[in-house]
Amino acid sequence: MLPQMMPLPWLMVFLFIFICVYSVSLYFSFFSFDNSAYTKNFKSNSNPLPW
């Protein structure tokens, strides 16, 4: 019942959305790295960076 409905469309849509969100988040992290709010949020989560 489920294995005929489940694998192709939902898995492809989920992987596509996940890859899009992951690439967009990586792009924004590289693009707005020296933004003050992002670096403040990044420093609060990890150890302080030299810059």
Secondary structure by P-SEA (a helix, b strand, c coil): ccccccccaaaaaaaaaaaaaaaaaaaaaaaacccaaaaaaaaaacccccc
